[in-house]
Amino acid sequence: MTAATTTMDSGYGHLRRLGLLRHSLVLARRSLAKTSRNPGAVINGVVTPALFLVLFLYLFGGAVAGSTRAYLQYLFPGIMVMGAGLAGLLSTGVAITIDMKKGVFDRFRSLPIGRSAPLLGSLLADVVRYSAAVAVLFGIGYLLGFRAQAGLLHALAAAALAIGFGFCLSWLTVLLAALAKDENAVLAFSFFAFLPLQLGTSLAAPAETLPGWLRAWTQVNPVTHVMDASRALLTGAPTGDSLALSLAWSAGLLVVLCPLAVLAYSRRQ
């Protein structure tokens, strides 16, 4: 009897997980349909990293690396990580907050779906947007002269690492959206999180060249580890401990932020 009950519970849990995934994919498709009618967020997510790439390349290329071509090989992986999620920090939570204010998520609550499905659906749609942004960045980088020296598989691995980290970190803005009731507050918090996470890294120059106080922050900033790991994968250099640290940070952010975001959303009135 106990074995049969355990088997039934296991089967029920499996069906619930499949249902959650199916509902999340349906809601992700809804979010992408909204994007097709209002592509401003996607354009912003693509244009912002591209502008950073061009500006940093021609402003600092000669001073940091001696030539723009050499600097592009260093700069591009960091910009890719930026385009694969960090730029989305400024829009993900805002879009969810607006939907909550309009009552869209209240209608989702009345449906026989998992509580986390609306949140997960929004982020799965973001993964598609991040992937599109990374693809466009690779195209721009190729035109500027960037080459993935380690081959296609390593380039795909670097892109997957950046996109996966962006997905995990985006739960931070989902949590903010569930706690705040105004999109301006979410945008302000996201912006202040974006600046130190993005600029306090090895994005524009190696951490060893930074002043002591900034180098200390850079070395503990998880975004630095992701940039360094992506850079190593794209250039064929040894990843050292940056890859393991990137994966550990991604897993830690997901395990901590996802349950907190779902709990805050469940308690939101």
BAFI-3210 file (N, C-alpha, C; in Angstrom, 3 decimals, decimal comma, padded with zeros to 6 digits):
// residues 269
n [1|2|3|4|5|6|7|8|9|10|11|12|13|14|15|16|17|18|19|20|21|22|23|24|25|26|27|28|29|30|31|32|33|34|35|36|37|38|39|40|41|42|43|44|45|46|47|48|49|50|51|52|53|54|55|56|57|58|59|60|61|62|63|64|65|66|67|68|69|70|71|72|73|74|75|76|77|78|79|80|81|82|83|84|85|86|87|88|89|90|91|92|93|94|95|96|97|98|99|100|101|102|103|104|105|106|107|108|109|110|111|112|113|114|115|116|117|118|119|120|121|122|123|124|125|126|127|128|129|130|131|132|133|134|135|136|137|138|139|140|141|142|143|144|145|146|147|148|149|150|151|152|153|154|155|156|157|158|159|160|161|162|163|164|165|166|167|168|169|170|171|172|173|174|175|176|177|178|179|180|181|182|183|184|185|186|187|188|189|190|191|192|193|194|195|196|197|198|199|200|201|202|203|204|205|206|207|208|209|210|211|212|213|214|215|216|217|218|219|220|221|222|223|224|225|226|227|228|229|230|231|232|233|234|235|236|237|238|239|240|241|242|243|244|245|246|247|248|249|250|251|252|253|254|255|256|257|258|259|260|261|262|263|264|265|266|267|268|269]
n.u [000,833|001,912|004,002|002,538|001,163|003,288|004,209|002,001|002,000|004,435|003,950|001,899|003,252|005,032|003,259|002,310|004,592|004,987|002,648|003,058|005,242|004,081|002,022|003,576|004,993|002,904|002,141|004,514|004,519|002,373|003,530|005,541|003,981|002,855|005,187|005,714|003,833|004,580|007,539|009,460|010,896|012,525|014,049|015,378|016,820|018,589|019,825|021,051|023,283|024,715|025,394|027,057|029,103|030,205|030,870|032,642|034,590|035,779|036,412|038,147|039,760|042,338|043,823|043,684|044,280|045,946|045,060|041,989|041,069|042,368|041,364|038,671|038,447|038,781|036,751|034,238|033,091|032,295|030,368|028,537|027,591|026,326|024,311|022,885|021,083|021,627|020,951|018,279|017,412|016,408|013,930|012,416|011,230|009,703|007,804|006,356|005,331|003,630|001,738|000,674|-000,504|-002,488|-004,193|-003,836|-002,406|-004,067|-006,158|-004,791|-004,471|-006,956|-007,079|-006,635|-003,751|-000,226|001,126|003,562|003,693|002,918|005,057|007,304|006,726|006,983|009,741|010,785|010,038|011,694|014,152|014,106|014,189|016,676|018,312|017,921|019,041|021,725|022,379|022,172|024,187|026,454|026,447|026,939|029,397|030,931|030,972|032,470|034,871|035,295|036,184|035,348|037,615|037,877|036,111|032,863|031,327|032,328|031,678|028,885|028,569|029,527|027,602|025,301|025,951|025,990|023,322|021,922|022,797|021,731|018,994|018,751|019,531|017,551|015,404|015,693|014,631|012,055|011,306|011,455|009,383|007,208|007,173|007,084|004,722|004,691|005,798|007,815|009,334|010,365|011,874|013,773|015,117|016,107|017,793|019,764|020,814|021,809|023,990|026,353|026,634|027,128|029,147|031,082|033,047|035,083|034,591|035,468|038,183|040,962|040,685|042,958|044,064|042,583|041,777|042,381|040,018|037,944|038,771|038,514|035,710|035,120|036,254|034,583|032,189|029,603|029,064|031,482|032,794|031,251|031,688|034,472|034,595|033,099|034,713|037,033|036,036|035,357|037,764|039,452|041,104|042,317|039,733|039,989|038,919|036,709|034,538|033,357|032,652|030,841|028,731|028,046|027,206|025,008|023,298|022,935|021,684|019,280|018,152|017,741|016,405|014,195|012,217|011,660|010,588|008,272|006,921|006,520|004,897|002,680|001,683|000,948|-001,539]
n.v [-001,202|001,233|001,515|001,711|004,083|005,875|005,678|006,730|009,360|010,214|010,085|011,990|014,297|014,476|014,977|017,464|019,033|018,882|020,146|022,717|023,529|023,482|025,395|027,635|027,933|028,561|031,057|032,386|032,520|034,257|036,591|037,052|037,537|039,978|041,482|041,474|043,250|045,527|046,338|047,780|047,213|045,057|046,198|048,152|046,454|045,356|047,540|049,008|047,358|047,199|049,878|050,351|048,600|049,712|052,341|051,919|050,472|052,242|054,396|053,479|051,541|051,993|052,983|050,986|048,457|048,991|048,772|048,900|046,501|044,455|045,078|044,602|041,823|041,402|042,985|042,222|039,729|040,589|042,550|040,884|039,374|041,425|042,045|039,706|039,670|041,486|044,024|043,577|043,700|046,192|046,253|043,908|043,547|045,867|045,498|043,333|044,514|046,470|044,830|043,634|045,847|046,424|044,358|041,963|039,800|039,140|037,923|035,718|034,383|033,301|031,187|027,629|027,083|026,786|028,771|029,962|030,015|032,362|034,113|032,593|032,198|034,800|035,175|033,124|034,054|036,262|034,971|034,187|036,708|037,590|035,762|036,509|039,071|038,428|037,028|039,069|040,740|039,143|039,203|041,955|042,196|040,488|041,888|044,058|042,882|040,893|037,595|034,313|032,531|029,974|028,304|027,084|025,534|026,274|028,956|028,823|027,675|029,756|031,725|030,411|030,230|032,951|033,695|031,941|032,833|035,412|034,790|033,654|035,831|037,647|037,007|038,603|041,147|040,315|039,628|042,192|043,389|041,995|042,853|045,661|048,265|050,017|050,877|052,714|052,713|050,118|050,348|052,244|050,880|048,722|050,031|051,088|048,704|047,742|049,386|049,056|046,270|045,930|047,826|047,694|045,653|043,354|044,348|046,548|046,722|044,760|043,324|043,584|046,016|047,959|050,415|049,770|049,663|049,376|047,120|045,213|044,991|044,175|041,636|040,077|040,322|038,660|038,938|039,544|037,050|035,602|037,066|036,710|033,927|033,580|035,025|033,466|031,096|031,967|032,858|030,736|030,488|029,232|028,481|028,524|029,048|030,490|029,591|027,572|029,144|030,874|029,154|028,280|030,674|031,268|029,099|029,518|032,072|031,452|029,480|030,926|033,391|032,735|031,164|033,170|035,226|033,972|033,490|036,129|037,067|035,400|036,307|038,824|041,309]
n.w [000,000|000,837|-001,010|-003,375|-002,910|-002,792|-005,411|-006,790|-005,769|-006,773|-009,530|-009,702|-008,935|-011,078|-013,192|-012,390|-012,644|-015,409|-016,207|-015,174|-016,731|-019,289|-019,027|-018,459|-020,841|-022,577|-021,534|-021,937|-024,699|-025,004|-023,924|-025,802|-028,011|-027,285|-027,412|-030,142|-031,028|-029,757|-030,041|-028,648|-026,236|-026,964|-029,007|-027,519|-025,823|-027,607|-028,895|-026,807|-025,717|-028,143|-028,629|-026,396|-027,085|-029,479|-028,610|-026,366|-027,701|-029,572|-027,995|-025,952|-027,046|-028,273|-026,082|-024,099|-025,273|-027,392|-029,991|-031,838|-032,894|-031,439|-028,924|-029,290|-029,209|-026,518|-025,366|-026,429|-025,283|-022,694|-023,300|-024,521|-022,350|-021,019|-022,898|-022,766|-020,667|-018,515|-019,488|-019,733|-017,132|-016,649|-017,769|-017,407|-014,768|-014,731|-016,782|-015,707|-013,385|-014,470|-015,747|-013,461|-012,183|-014,016|-013,615|-014,909|-013,863|-011,784|-013,092|-013,989|-011,572|-011,132|-012,798|-013,383|-012,861|-012,071|-009,408|-009,957|-012,700|-014,332|-013,746|-014,441|-017,118|-018,150|-017,833|-019,420|-021,910|-021,920|-022,139|-024,805|-025,956|-024,994|-026,323|-028,967|-028,855|-028,310|-030,632|-032,548|-031,586|-032,025|-034,791|-035,270|-033,962|-035,573|-037,979|-037,157|-036,732|-034,832|-033,832|-032,927|-031,479|-030,469|-031,719|-032,914|-031,062|-028,553|-028,642|-028,632|-026,115|-024,488|-025,051|-024,086|-021,376|-020,654|-021,226|-019,539|-017,017|-017,108|-017,064|-014,480|-012,848|-013,458|-011,882|-009,698|-010,360|-010,796|-008,222|-007,063|-008,513|-007,539|-004,928|-004,976|-005,870|-007,878|-011,063|-011,522|-009,200|-009,314|-011,647|-010,822|-008,708|-010,205|-011,978|-010,263|-009,376|-011,741|-012,529|-010,678|-010,969|-013,678|-014,498|-012,524|-013,089|-015,031|-017,517|-019,241|-018,786|-017,575|-014,295|-012,738|-013,353|-012,149|-009,571|-006,038|-004,290|-006,151|-007,506|-005,503|-005,262|-007,861|-007,980|-006,404|-007,589|-009,181|-011,899|-013,070|-012,988|-014,807|-017,143|-017,409|-017,717|-020,085|-021,816|-021,803|-022,934|-025,498|-026,569|-026,314|-024,138|-020,920|-018,590|-015,867|-012,531|-013,092|-014,621|-013,032|-010,815|-012,018|-012,720|-010,165|-008,942|-010,596|-010,056|-007,294|-007,206|-008,522|-006,831|-004,483|-005,177|-006,829|-005,257|-003,328|-004,917|-005,948|-003,550|-002,626|-004,673|-004,350|-001,954|-002,514|-002,584]
ca.u [000,000|002,806|004,708|001,589|000,904|004,481|004,218|000,969|002,473|005,501|003,319|001,172|004,248|005,545|002,228|002,271|005,742|004,702|001,616|003,687|006,039|003,176|001,358|004,590|005,286|001,765|002,228|005,679|004,075|001,568|004,444|006,211|002,985|002,818|006,409|005,611|003,006|005,274|008,909|010,388|011,782|013,529|014,958|016,227|017,733|019,618|020,539|021,893|024,593|025,442|025,979|028,190|030,179|030,848|031,462|033,802|035,611|036,515|036,899|039,193|040,532|043,748|044,475|043,732|044,886|046,838|044,323|040,575|040,876|042,763|040,454|037,372|038,495|038,611|035,524|032,992|032,434|031,625|029,164|027,595|026,954|025,430|023,156|022,175|020,293|021,772|020,139|016,888|017,044|015,718|012,603|011,674|010,373|008,759|006,714|005,531|004,615|002,544|000,704|000,021|-001,351|-003,632|-005,056|-003,600|-001,996|-005,245|-006,876|-004,017|-004,707|-008,234|-006,929|-006,072|-002,345|000,687|001,334|004,790|003,629|002,996|006,404|008,221|006,423|007,589|011,189|011,093|009,973|012,920|015,247|014,042|014,666|018,121|018,955|017,907|020,017|023,066|022,585|022,430|025,509|027,467|026,496|027,620|030,789|031,605|031,201|033,524|036,129|035,431|036,155|035,372|038,825|037,811|035,192|031,425|030,791|032,708|030,892|027,531|028,651|029,646|026,290|024,393|026,327|025,542|021,864|021,483|023,019|020,741|017,718|018,782|019,603|016,302|014,477|015,809|013,649|010,729|011,061|011,152|008,063|006,197|007,156|006,714|003,440|004,847|006,846|008,930|010,186|011,077|012,875|014,850|015,899|016,806|018,869|020,851|021,450|022,470|025,258|027,510|026,790|027,653|030,357|032,088|033,456|036,200|034,013|036,247|039,619|041,230|040,520|044,260|044,425|041,661|042,199|042,159|038,646|037,105|039,211|037,938|034,319|035,116|036,626|033,478|031,006|029,371|029,077|032,876|033,100|030,581|032,417|035,779|034,373|032,692|035,900|037,918|035,419|035,375|039,137|040,210|041,998|041,842|038,664|040,337|037,769|035,628|033,378|032,708|032,046|029,675|027,654|027,634|026,428|023,733|022,459|022,598|020,690|017,995|017,609|017,336|015,497|012,965|011,195|011,270|009,717|006,982|006,256|006,059|003,768|001,535|001,150|000,553|-002,995]
ca.v [000,000|002,383|001,625|002,187|005,493|006,617|005,720|007,676|010,707|010,550|010,355|013,248|015,367|014,586|015,642|018,875|019,712|019,004|021,164|024,016|023,864|023,762|026,687|028,683|028,131|029,273|032,452|032,959|032,856|035,479|037,712|037,308|038,144|041,393|042,105|041,674|044,436|046,666|045,820|048,751|046,600|044,250|047,123|048,729|045,426|045,129|048,782|049,418|046,688|047,552|051,201|050,177|047,940|050,652|053,452|051,454|050,009|053,339|055,315|052,917|050,495|052,339|053,185|049,757|047,316|049,414|048,818|048,538|045,092|043,641|045,370|043,981|040,434|041,438|043,676|041,620|038,804|041,325|043,154|039,789|039,098|042,550|041,903|038,463|039,692|042,653|045,105|043,233|044,030|047,477|046,147|042,717|043,824|046,946|044,903|042,533|045,444|047,082|043,812|043,467|047,019|046,348|043,247|040,782|038,693|038,730|036,958|034,481|033,706|032,589|030,041|026,434|026,959|026,980|030,166|030,498|029,957|033,677|034,663|031,792|032,470|036,083|035,033|032,300|034,970|037,059|034,149|034,306|038,055|037,607|034,992|037,355|040,144|037,856|036,724|040,339|041,202|038,368|039,730|043,254|041,940|039,909|042,974|044,912|042,154|039,895|036,199|033,341|031,786|028,594|027,509|027,267|024,927|027,119|030,186|028,491|027,483|031,084|032,369|029,728|030,630|034,334|033,723|031,269|033,734|036,478|034,234|033,516|037,149|038,360|036,765|039,726|042,166|039,728|039,806|043,613|043,652|041,428|043,609|047,058|048,434|051,088|050,525|053,652|052,229|048,946|050,829|052,894|049,833|047,949|050,865|051,147|047,386|047,548|050,107|048,376|044,920|045,983|048,616|047,265|044,339|043,363|044,641|047,443|046,567|043,686|043,713|043,902|047,399|048,862|050,809|048,727|049,541|048,869|045,759|044,343|044,725|043,437|040,241|039,334|040,543|037,450|039,250|039,436|035,637|035,202|037,703|036,059|032,581|033,737|035,485|032,315|030,163|032,526|033,036|029,501|030,544|028,414|029,123|028,607|028,795|031,414|028,844|026,948|030,211|031,369|028,172|028,284|031,895|031,129|028,179|030,154|033,116|030,819|028,793|031,913|034,430|032,191|030,943|034,441|035,938|033,278|033,747|037,532|037,175|034,703|037,100|040,163|041,503]
ca.w [000,000|000,916|-002,288|-004,375|-002,623|-003,191|-006,871|-007,210|-005,452|-007,712|-010,813|-009,608|-008,955|-012,442|-013,995|-011,996|-013,250|-016,834|-016,342|-014,940|-017,904|-020,415|-018,778|-018,562|-022,258|-023,158|-021,114|-022,622|-026,057|-024,869|-023,739|-027,069|-028,903|-026,905|-027,897|-031,589|-031,255|-029,170|-029,991|-028,077|-025,237|-027,661|-029,689|-026,484|-025,353|-028,633|-029,199|-025,680|-025,762|-029,367|-028,414|-025,487|-027,825|-030,394|-027,865|-025,624|-028,639|-030,196|-026,976|-025,104|-027,717|-028,428|-024,785|-023,295|-025,960|-028,459|-031,260|-031,659|-033,253|-030,286|-027,811|-029,574|-028,731|-025,059|-024,971|-026,911|-024,352|-021,629|-023,873|-024,741|-021,056|-020,800|-023,766|-022,471|-019,456|-017,654|-020,038|-019,475|-015,759|-016,627|-018,377|-017,001|-013,619|-015,069|-017,552|-014,800|-012,507|-015,244|-015,892|-012,159|-011,962|-014,914|-013,230|-015,736|-013,010|-011,009|-013,930|-013,972|-010,298|-011,190|-013,691|-012,727|-013,233|-010,957|-009,033|-010,550|-014,160|-014,968|-013,589|-015,251|-018,517|-018,514|-017,939|-020,594|-023,052|-021,872|-022,657|-026,265|-026,299|-024,765|-027,390|-030,166|-028,645|-028,449|-032,049|-033,228|-031,155|-032,744|-036,145|-035,239|-033,631|-036,738|-038,941|-036,624|-036,768|-033,771|-034,232|-031,833|-031,828|-029,977|-032,515|-032,775|-029,847|-027,420|-028,746|-028,162|-024,670|-023,879|-025,161|-023,166|-020,020|-020,447|-021,213|-018,320|-015,889|-017,218|-016,600|-013,013|-012,228|-013,706|-010,778|-008,774|-010,723|-010,576|-006,797|-006,854|-009,082|-006,644|-003,670|-005,232|-006,548|-008,846|-012,011|-011,403|-008,109|-009,822|-012,598|-010,070|-008,040|-011,230|-012,524|-009,287|-009,365|-013,023|-012,648|-010,080|-011,495|-015,031|-014,673|-011,561|-013,564|-015,974|-018,824|-020,090|-018,531|-016,618|-012,893|-012,152|-013,656|-011,467|-008,213|-005,052|-003,809|-007,226|-007,785|-004,479|-005,631|-009,119|-007,765|-005,781|-008,408|-009,996|-013,325|-013,496|-013,235|-016,046|-018,249|-017,566|-018,259|-021,483|-022,559|-021,959|-023,880|-026,851|-027,048|-026,181|-022,978|-019,800|-017,828|-014,449|-011,667|-013,433|-015,107|-011,879|-010,021|-012,760|-012,566|-008,760|-008,722|-011,296|-009,278|-006,021|-007,453|-008,855|-005,653|-003,483|-005,655|-007,404|-004,222|-002,713|-005,851|-005,990|-002,266|-002,593|-005,614|-003,778|-000,843|-002,984|-002,632]
c.u [000,866|003,533|003,787|001,293|002,073|004,550|003,205|001,393|003,540|004,928|002,578|002,134|004,821|004,549|002,149|003,412|005,539|003,653|002,174|004,493|005,138|002,501|002,350|004,918|004,151|001,829|003,450|005,311|003,210|002,472|005,160|005,253|002,828|004,033|006,335|004,773|003,654|006,746|009,918|011,371|012,884|014,546|015,916|017,255|018,839|020,472|021,488|023,241|025,399|026,097|027,182|029,377|030,933|031,553|032,721|034,936|036,454|036,985|038,140|040,092|042,010|044,478|044,657|044,528|045,829|046,179|042,885|040,345|041,237|041,800|039,093|037,339|038,312|037,223|034,263|032,354|031,709|030,341|028,110|026,865|025,964|024,154|022,316|021,446|020,410|020,976|018,655|016,441|016,206|014,300|011,772|010,708|009,339|007,561|005,791|004,716|003,436|001,403|-000,048|-000,924|-002,604|-004,575|-004,853|-003,252|-003,120|-006,074|-006,125|-004,270|-005,989|-008,170|-006,329|-004,641|-001,491|000,926|002,554|004,737|003,671|004,389|007,395|007,980|007,047|009,092|011,596|011,004|011,214|014,117|015,279|014,569|016,176|018,853|019,007|018,942|021,441|023,368|022,910|023,820|026,633|027,590|027,237|029,105|031,568|031,920|032,338|034,884|036,308|035,350|036,222|036,502|038,752|036,815|033,735|030,891|031,124|031,932|029,468|027,513|028,747|028,310|025,297|024,679|025,807|024,019|021,321|021,678|022,014|019,371|017,673|018,773|018,293|015,253|014,565|014,774|012,226|010,349|010,713|009,764|006,956|006,086|006,674|005,382|003,486|006,018|008,031|009,891|011,003|012,178|014,059|015,736|016,716|017,990|020,051|021,543|022,279|023,862|026,428|027,727|027,457|029,015|031,451|032,566|034,715|035,721|034,972|037,750|039,823|041,166|041,838|044,649|043,572|042,211|041,718|040,715|037,716|037,479|038,618|036,483|034,252|035,368|035,537|032,177|030,769|029,412|030,496|033,227|032,469|031,293|033,752|035,631|033,980|033,876|036,849|037,345|035,523|036,782|039,982|041,188|041,480|040,787|039,010|039,129|036,576|034,378|032,625|032,014|030,800|028,485|027,136|026,786|025,059|022,777|022,017|021,541|019,315|017,355|017,090|016,219|014,173|011,907|010,738|010,319|008,335|006,204|005,722|004,868|002,510|000,877|000,665|-000,967|-003,383]
c.v [001,250|002,605|002,170|003,664|006,363|006,767|006,721|009,117|011,155|010,883|011,669|014,429|015,573|015,313|017,132|019,644|019,899|020,087|022,557|024,453|024,239|025,121|027,842|028,981|028,876|030,758|033,141|033,360|034,115|036,701|038,058|037,922|039,625|042,130|042,386|042,899|045,701|046,294|046,748|048,140|045,785|045,147|047,751|047,724|045,111|046,375|049,167|048,694|047,045|048,922|051,126|049,567|048,936|051,776|053,023|051,081|051,168|054,396|054,783|051,908|050,795|052,440|051,878|048,663|047,710|049,488|048,399|047,057|044,173|043,852|044,725|042,546|040,372|041,946|042,886|040,648|039,515|041,980|042,082|039,433|040,210|042,401|040,697|038,500|040,940|043,837|044,856|043,511|045,307|047,379|044,978|043,013|044,883|046,377|044,091|043,443|046,081|046,085|043,596|044,631|046,977|045,200|041,985|039,581|038,258|037,728|035,638|033,689|032,867|031,347|028,850|026,168|027,176|028,449|030,773|030,571|031,340|034,289|033,921|032,033|033,765|035,943|034,136|033,132|035,852|036,279|034,204|035,667|038,157|036,892|035,799|038,473|039,633|037,547|037,999|040,861|040,445|038,869|041,053|043,068|041,368|040,983|043,893|044,217|041,117|038,491|035,317|032,352|030,320|027,739|027,692|026,723|025,766|028,444|029,954|028,294|028,821|031,816|031,745|030,113|032,031|034,408|033,060|032,140|034,883|036,023|034,156|034,876|037,923|038,098|037,859|040,797|041,625|039,863|041,256|043,957|043,127|042,206|045,043|047,113|049,544|050,772|051,472|053,241|051,028|049,372|051,466|051,862|049,044|048,730|050,919|049,794|047,171|048,170|049,389|046,972|044,935|046,654|048,241|045,862|044,476|043,667|045,411|047,278|045,431|044,187|044,151|045,358|048,415|049,273|049,795|048,551|048,991|047,435|044,783|043,998|043,859|041,953|039,416|039,493|039,311|037,720|039,181|037,994|035,170|035,806|037,012|034,660|032,643|034,145|034,311|031,323|030,672|032,629|031,769|029,497|029,620|029,166|029,288|028,262|029,678|030,682|028,205|027,996|030,772|030,440|028,153|029,517|031,795|030,236|028,823|031,236|032,514|030,190|029,780|032,816|033,881|031,907|032,235|035,217|035,305|033,511|035,156|037,720|036,528|035,516|038,481|040,227|042,287]
c.w [000,000|-000,394|-003,371|-004,187|-003,060|-004,701|-007,395|-006,949|-006,429|-009,087|-010,823|-009,652|-010,341|-013,341|-013,667|-012,628|-014,752|-017,091|-016,158|-016,152|-019,075|-020,242|-018,928|-020,019|-022,959|-022,807|-021,704|-024,044|-026,041|-024,749|-025,040|-028,081|-028,590|-027,456|-029,391|-031,929|-030,705|-028,975|-029,327|-027,102|-025,904|-028,354|-028,690|-025,989|-026,335|-028,841|-028,070|-025,664|-027,004|-029,238|-027,484|-026,234|-028,695|-029,627|-027,120|-026,564|-029,151|-029,203|-026,270|-025,813|-027,818|-027,110|-024,022|-023,984|-027,089|-029,815|-031,000|-031,966|-032,096|-029,119|-028,031|-029,082|-027,222|-024,680|-025,288|-025,915|-023,211|-022,109|-024,135|-023,454|-020,716|-021,631|-023,458|-021,138|-018,624|-018,178|-019,789|-018,054|-015,693|-017,176|-017,861|-015,866|-013,907|-015,815|-016,658|-013,883|-013,225|-015,430|-014,587|-011,878|-012,830|-014,575|-014,035|-014,866|-012,082|-011,802|-013,989|-012,688|-010,334|-012,069|-012,948|-013,185|-011,993|-010,676|-009,719|-012,071|-014,816|-014,892|-014,473|-016,731|-018,992|-018,711|-019,102|-021,865|-023,093|-022,406|-024,181|-026,701|-026,105|-025,888|-028,675|-030,049|-028,828|-029,914|-032,838|-032,860|-031,857|-034,183|-036,218|-034,946|-034,802|-037,772|-038,478|-036,601|-035,679|-034,355|-032,985|-032,126|-031,421|-030,748|-032,126|-031,455|-028,615|-027,449|-028,263|-026,646|-023,943|-023,916|-024,188|-021,720|-019,716|-020,347|-019,946|-017,094|-015,915|-016,736|-015,075|-012,324|-012,394|-012,626|-009,732|-009,098|-010,622|-009,109|-006,485|-007,374|-008,176|-005,339|-003,873|-005,969|-007,595|-009,753|-011,943|-010,299|-008,569|-010,786|-011,881|-009,382|-009,064|-011,792|-011,559|-009,136|-010,619|-013,048|-011,975|-010,612|-012,860|-015,119|-013,673|-011,855|-014,406|-017,382|-019,721|-019,925|-017,548|-015,181|-012,269|-012,367|-012,901|-010,108|-007,189|-004,625|-004,885|-007,582|-006,774|-004,804|-006,897|-008,896|-007,087|-006,563|-009,287|-011,488|-013,878|-013,832|-014,543|-017,255|-018,488|-018,161|-019,725|-022,345|-022,816|-022,975|-025,311|-027,424|-026,961|-025,032|-021,884|-018,985|-016,353|-013,584|-012,035|-013,901|-013,947|-011,011|-010,710|-012,590|-011,127|-008,449|-009,389|-010,509|-007,965|-006,183|-007,731|-007,625|-004,615|-003,993|-006,178|-006,327|-003,551|-003,614|-005,908|-004,684|-002,196|-003,533|-005,038|-002,679|-001,274|-003,107|-003,895]
res [m|t|a|a|t|t|t|m|d|s|g|y|g|h|l|r|r|l|g|l|l|r|h|s|l|v|l|a|r|r|s|l|a|k|t|s|r|n|p|g|a|v|i|n|g|v|v|t|p|a|l|f|l|v|l|f|l|y|l|f|g|g|a|v|a|g|s|t|r|a|y|l|q|y|l|f|p|g|i|m|v|m|g|a|g|l|a|g|l|l|s|t|g|v|a|i|t|i|d|m|k|k|g|v|f|d|r|f|r|s|l|p|i|g|r|s|a|p|l|l|g|s|l|l|a|d|v|v|r|y|s|a|a|v|a|v|l|f|g|i|g|y|l|l|g|f|r|a|q|a|g|l|l|h|a|l|a|a|a|a|l|a|i|g|f|g|f|c|l|s|w|l|t|v|l|l|a|a|l|a|k|d|e|n|a|v|l|a|f|s|f|f|a|f|l|p|l|q|l|g|t|s|l|a|a|p|a|e|t|l|p|g|w|l|r|a|w|t|q|v|n|p|v|t|h|v|m|d|a|s|r|a|l|l|t|g|a|p|t|g|d|s|l|a|l|s|l|a|w|s|a|g|l|l|v|v|l|c|p|l|a|v|l|a|y|s|r|r|q]
***
